[in-house]
Amino acid sequence: MNEMAPDLRSVLRAATAPDHARLDRAVSTLDLSVPQDYRDFLQLHAAVLLPLERWLVDNAVADDLPDWPERSRGAALLDDLGNLQMQPATACSLSFDLRPFSFDNSLAVKAGMLYVLEGSRLGGRLLLRQVQAGPAGFPTAFLEHGVETKLWPSFTVWLARLPREEGFVTAAVASAQAVFLLYEQEARQRLRELGQ
């Protein structure tokens, strides 16, 4: 490990800031207190998160991140969709098996992917308040998943232990950017089809 190199979390945050901002703009029209917007929000996540989690499981993510079963939110998302009597959407703009991005199964690729997935839970409390301002009884297992735990701090500890070599960092950044792009393109396509 190159101790003089910046930590991976800092590099990922800086490198993906523009990607994160574009995704935020893409979903800025959604008001989660509005039932249909909340449904669209869940479907957007279903179209991207479910295949990503499936890919991670298929590529033995728990061997690299042992508490993965506690982190996975796919079951919570499916519960919410089921409670709304909705089937999970498949990606409408991208291949469901993620072939456009040709992910390899290296630790660096998993780290970049996990950075985006784990980071996406950080805004859960704020989004949860939006949902709770809407109709009573809306299912929120997905947004509530891990809210009262230390999943993000423990994830950053895990990230800090990973290599800082240039090749590793480059692959992790490319993976994280690709995941942000998956979400952004899916959001733009889905909302375009809905006329938003």
N, C-alpha and C positions, 0 to 999 in steps of 0.2 A: 504494500500500500504506500502510495506517495503522500506522506504526512503534510507536505507543503501545498498540495493541491487543495482547492476549495472542496468543502464537503458536497456530496452528491445532491442533497436536498437543496442547497443554495443554488447549485448549477441548474437543477431541474426547474426550480421556481423562476429564475431569471430567464432561462431559455424558453420556457413555455408561457411566459406572461402575455405575449401578443396572442397566442393561441387561446389562452383562457379568456382574454378580453373579447375576442371574436365570438367565442361560444356564448359568453354572457350577453352580447348584443343579439345573437341569433335567437335566444330564448326570452329576451326582455319583454316580449308582448304577452307572455303567459302570466296570468294572475291566478295563483293557486287557490284563492278563495272562491273562484268561479268553477263549478263542477266540471264543465267540459274541458277547461284549461288544465285542471288537475288530472283528468283522465289522459289528456294529451301528454302531460308531463310523465306520467307513469308509463305510457306506451313508448315514449321516446327512450326512457331508460331500459325498458324491456327489449327494445330493438338492438341496443348496443351492449348493455351490461350483461344480459344473459349469455350471449355468445362469447363475450370476453371471459366471463367466469367459467364457462364450459371449456374454453381453450386452456385456461390456467389449470383447471383440474386435469384435463387430458395430458397436460405437460408437467404434472407432478409438482404443482406449486407448493404443496404442503411439505415437500422435502426441503424447500428453500425457506419457507415461512411457516413454521410449525403450527402457529395459531390461526392459519387460514380458515379452518371451519368456523371459528368465531367471527371472522371478518366478512365472510361471504353473505351478501344481501339478496341473492337471487330468490331464496325461499320466501323472504319477507315481501319482496316485490310481487311474486306470484300469489301470495296470500291476499295482498291488497287488490290485485286485479281480479282474483276469484271472488272476493267480497263485493266487488263492483259488477260481477257477472260479465267480465271481459276476458277474452282470450289474449295472451301476450302477442304483440305485434312482432312481425319479423322486419328486418331492415328493409326500407323501401328504396333507399338510394345506393346501398352497398351490399356486396355479397355477404350472406349470413355467415359463411364460414371464414370470412376475413381474408380471403385470398388476395384482394387488391394490395394488401400491405405486406404480404409475404413474411409474416412474423416467424423468426426462428425461435427455438425454445431455450435460448441462453438465459442465464441469470440476469444479464443486463437488460434484455428485452422485458423480462418479467418485472424487474424493478421499475422500469419506466411506466409500464402498464399499471402496476399497483400504485405508483405515485398518484396517478390521475384518479383511479377508483377510490383509493383511501382518502385522497384530498376532497373528493366530491361529497363526502359525508360531513365536512366541516361546516357547511352552511345549513345543515339539517335543522338546527333550532330555529333559525330565521324562517326557513321555508315552512316549518311546522306551524309557526304562528300564523303564517298566511293561510294555510289550510284550515286551521282552527277558527279563523275569522269567517269561514264559509259555513255550509250546512253542517249541522250537528251529526256526529257519528260517522264521518268519512274515515275510511281505514287509513292508518298512517304507520303501519309496521315498517315500511321501507324507510321513511324519514326518521323514525324513532330508533332504528337499529343502531346500537352502539352509542347512543347519545349520552348515556350515563357512564360510559366506560372510558378507559384511557387508551383506546385503540390508536388514535393518531400519535400521541407521544411515544407509545411503544413501537409504532411503525417507524418513526423518525430515528429511534435508537437502532433499529434494524438497518435502515438506510445508511446510517453513519458507519456501520461495520463493513459496508461493501467496498470493493476496490475503487480507487480514484484514478486509475490509469486512463489515459486518453481514449483508448479504444473502447473500454467499458463504458465510460461516461458518454461518449458519442453515441453508442448503441442505445443506452438508456434514454437519452434525450430524444433520439429519433423515434423510439417506441412511444414515449409520452406524447410527443407531437402528433404521431399518427392516431393515438386514441382520442386526443382532443379533436382532431379532424374528423374522425368517425362520428363523434357526437355532433359537431357543428354541421356537417353535411346532412346528417340524418335530421337534425332539427330544422334546417332550412327547407329540406325537401318535404318533410312532414307538415310544417306550418304553411308552406306554399300550397300544398294540396288542400289544406283546410281554409285557404283564402286569407291567412293572417299575414 
